[in-house]
Amino acid sequence: MWYFYVLQSDGAPDYFYKGSTGDLRRRLVQYSRGEVQTTRSCGPFRLVYYEAYRTERTARLRERSVKRSGSVSVPRRSAGRNPGQGRPVSDRPTRNPLRTC
């Protein structure tokens, strides 16, 4: 399983990091330990959203699409659809996904 995810900085709440990975739990541990150089200065982070995909290619395409557009468009859920397609982990709304810390 591959994942597209959005992290929010606790230190700079207007900063959101978007990425993809094959092991979401391991990646979150790396962020919390400051092992990811690109986000080290903005941490700690918390997971605010993720989507699961069957292939690395589709997860990376979703990541690229969101980074280009600057926002996450969550598909509407309907009866019979897989509820795991998009899972908000927090009710906190995203304010400005393009801001950097």
TANORRA-V485872 format. One record per backbone hydrogen bond with DSSP energy under -0.5 kcal/mol. NH is the residue of the N-H (numbers start at 1). CO is the residue of the C=O. E is the energy in kcal/mol with one decimal. If there is no record, write none. Layout:
# TANORRA-V485872
NH,CO,E  NH,CO,E
This chain:
# TANORRA-V485872
2,53,-3.1  3,21,-2.9  4,51,-2.3  5,19,-2.7  6,49,-2.7  7,17,-3.1  8,46,-2.7  9,12,-0.5  9,15,-2.3  10,44,-3.3  11,42,-0.7  11,44,-0.7  15,12,-3.0  16,14,-0.5  16,99,-0.6  17,7,-2.3  19,5,-2.0  21,3,-2.0  27,23,-2.2  28,24,-2.3  29,25,-1.9  30,26,-2.1  31,27,-2.1  32,28,-2.4  33,29,-1.8  34,31,-1.2  35,30,-2.6  36,30,-0.5  37,35,-0.7  39,36,-1.2  40,36,-0.9  40,37,-0.5  42,39,-1.6  43,39,-0.8  43,40,-0.7  46,8,-2.0  48,6,-2.5  49,6,-1.3  50,87,-1.2  51,4,-2.6  52,84,-0.9  53,2,-3.6  59,55,-1.6  60,56,-2.7  61,57,-2.3  62,58,-2.0  63,59,-2.3  64,60,-2.6  65,61,-2.4  66,62,-2.4  67,63,-2.5  68,64,-2.2  69,65,-2.1  70,66,-2.7  73,71,-0.6  74,72,-0.7  75,73,-0.5  81,78,-2.1  83,81,-0.5  85,82,-1.7  87,50,-2.6  88,86,-0.6  89,48,-1.8  90,48,-1.0  99,96,-1.5
